[in-house]
Amino acid sequence: MPNELSGKIAFVTGSGRGLGKTMARKLAEQGADLALHDLDWTSPSKYGEAANLDEVIREFEALGVRTVAVTGNIGDPAAVKRMREEIEAKLGEVQILVNCAGGDIGASGNKPSPNNALDVSFEDIQVLTNNNLIGTMLVTQAFVPQMVRAGTGTVINVASAAAHMGCSPEVVYSTLKAAVVHYTRCLAKELYEQGVRINAVSPGPTKTARFQATRVTDPDKMNSSKASFNRYAEPDEIGDAVAFLAGPRSKFINGQVLRVDGGLTLFPG
Ligand SMILES: NC(=O)c1ccc[n+]([C@@H]2O[C@H](COP(=O)([O-])OP(=O)(O)OC[C@H]3O[C@@H](n4cnc5c(N)ncnc54)[C@H](O)[C@@H]3O)[C@@H](O)[C@H]2O)c1
């Protein structure tokens, strides 16, 4: 269904690279204008995906949609406010918000080490909480009031398969993603009479550049005998789920979590 999002303005956090960029492209391919975002202008280069946000903007403009990019830490309320003002001045009010920025990246800029419950550092706990939960809440608080006023809008939060099963290592990350799942349900409950839909996508392990660069073992094949599809996800497979939840075909879906993980969490429940 091409162009089912034309006339809409979408903001995807963490869309300078990785899954966020793929999600943003899927929305742009359906006609949405795009506000791209990353921590800073050169974050897209961290795992070699693009030199900077200028390059990413050009990719999106080639799809024929209006595109802007903003930068800032989603865990910083002043930065979030500034980014909203910039997007509204350049594009207009956002009707589709995808809270994608996050990941199991600690204070050092890499995976926390140690990364288990009893040994993970306080500094890493704070950074992970900012990146994965507080940031999602702050961006939601900044962008959803306009949707409520307009009586329409949709939010897609990016959780993880790790939210649905006990994990160690990655204890803090998976705990925070479980909180993102529950936040999604609470927000849907709070806003269901206001015309704003809130859903979440829980990706299984997905072959983004960051994932492949920070994975220590088994880069090509799923390392779990419990996976019903014995492989990692392609970023497009996650992006398609986000585009579905952003558009009119999912108009009766609210407060749900779509696990796009090839059945990985089928068995733990
Ligand atoms: N790739 C996977 O296997 C996988 C699986 C499940 C969930 N996820 C989730 O998908 C999302 C994207 O992951 P990815 O694999 O594309 O990783 P990535 O590191 O390539 O992308 C994350 C993006 O978020 C940005 N970001 C992180 N913290 C930020 C902050 N505080 N402020 C501003 N920007 C910030 C990064 O700069 C980057 O652009 C994350 O939320 C991650 O937890 C990924």
The ligand as a Tripos MOL2 file, in Angstrom:
@<TRIPOS>MOLECULE
LIG
   44    48     1     0     0
SMALL
NO_CHARGES

@<TRIPOS>ATOM
      1 N1         19.7110   -4.8270   16.7370 N.am      1 LIG1
      2 C1         19.1190   -5.6430   17.5670 C.2       1 LIG1
      3 O1         19.4090   -6.8360   17.6060 O.2       1 LIG1
      4 C2         18.0220   -5.1530   18.4750 C.ar      1 LIG1
      5 C3         17.1860   -6.1120   19.0910 C.ar      1 LIG1
      6 C4         16.1890   -5.6640   19.9500 C.ar      1 LIG1
      7 C5         15.9980   -4.3140   20.1780 C.ar      1 LIG1
      8 N2         16.8350   -3.4100   19.5650 N.ar      1 LIG1
      9 C6         16.6090   -2.0000   19.8500 C.3       1 LIG1
     10 O2         16.5050   -1.2910   18.6310 O.3       1 LIG1
     11 C7         16.9910    0.0390   18.8030 C.3       1 LIG1
     12 C8         18.0500    0.3240   17.7440 C.3       1 LIG1
     13 O3         19.1200   -0.5940   17.8880 O.3       1 LIG1
     14 P1         20.2630   -0.7580   16.7710 P.3       1 LIG1
     15 O4         20.6540   -2.1740   16.7600 O.co2     1 LIG1
     16 O5         19.8200   -0.1150   15.5200 O.co2     1 LIG1
     17 O6         21.4790    0.0390   17.4540 O.3       1 LIG1
     18 P2         22.2580    1.3950   17.0420 P.3       1 LIG1
     19 O7         23.2330    1.6180   18.1350 O.co2     1 LIG1
     20 O8         22.7670    1.3090   15.6580 O.co2     1 LIG1
     21 O9         21.1260    2.5050   17.0880 O.3       1 LIG1
     22 C9         20.7680    3.1640   18.2730 C.3       1 LIG1
     23 C10        20.5890    4.6250   17.9770 C.3       1 LIG1
     24 O10        20.1270    5.2920   19.1500 O.3       1 LIG1
     25 C11        20.9670    6.4180   19.3860 C.3       1 LIG1
     26 N3         20.9570    6.6930   20.8240 N.ar      1 LIG1
     27 C12        21.1970    5.8240   21.8260 C.ar      1 LIG1
     28 N4         21.0810    6.4340   23.0010 N.ar      1 LIG1
     29 C13        20.7620    7.7300   22.7400 C.ar      1 LIG1
     30 C14        20.5000    8.8740   23.5280 C.ar      1 LIG1
     31 N5         20.5420    8.8360   24.8760 N.pl3     1 LIG1
     32 N6         20.1760   10.0400   22.9070 N.ar      1 LIG1
     33 C15        20.1290   10.1060   21.5730 C.ar      1 LIG1
     34 N7         20.3610    9.0580   20.7620 N.ar      1 LIG1
     35 C16        20.6710    7.8840   21.3440 C.ar      1 LIG1
     36 C17        22.3250    6.0160   18.8440 C.3       1 LIG1
     37 O11        23.1650    7.1190   18.6300 O.3       1 LIG1
     38 C18        21.8860    5.3050   17.5640 C.3       1 LIG1
     39 O12        21.6100    6.1990   16.5300 O.3       1 LIG1
     40 C19        17.5030    0.1160   20.2460 C.3       1 LIG1
     41 O13        16.4890    0.6380   21.0870 O.3       1 LIG1
     42 C20        17.7640   -1.3420   20.5920 C.3       1 LIG1
     43 O14        17.7040   -1.5940   21.9690 O.3       1 LIG1
     44 C21        17.8340   -3.8060   18.7140 C.ar      1 LIG1
@<TRIPOS>BOND
     1     1     2 1
     2     2     3 2
     3     2     4 1
     4     4     5 ar
     5     4    44 ar
     6     5     6 ar
     7     6     7 ar
     8     7     8 ar
     9     8     9 1
    10     8    44 ar
    11     9    10 1
    12     9    42 1
    13    10    11 1
    14    11    12 1
    15    11    40 1
    16    12    13 1
    17    13    14 1
    18    14    15 2
    19    14    16 1
    20    14    17 1
    21    17    18 1
    22    18    19 2
    23    18    20 1
    24    18    21 1
    25    21    22 1
    26    22    23 1
    27    23    24 1
    28    23    38 1
    29    24    25 1
    30    25    26 1
    31    25    36 1
    32    26    27 ar
    33    26    35 ar
    34    27    28 ar
    35    28    29 ar
    36    29    30 ar
    37    29    35 ar
    38    30    31 1
    39    30    32 ar
    40    32    33 ar
    41    33    34 ar
    42    34    35 ar
    43    36    37 1
    44    36    38 1
    45    38    39 1
    46    40    41 1
    47    40    42 1
    48    42    43 1
@<TRIPOS>SUBSTRUCTURE
     1 LIG1         1 GROUP 0 **** ****
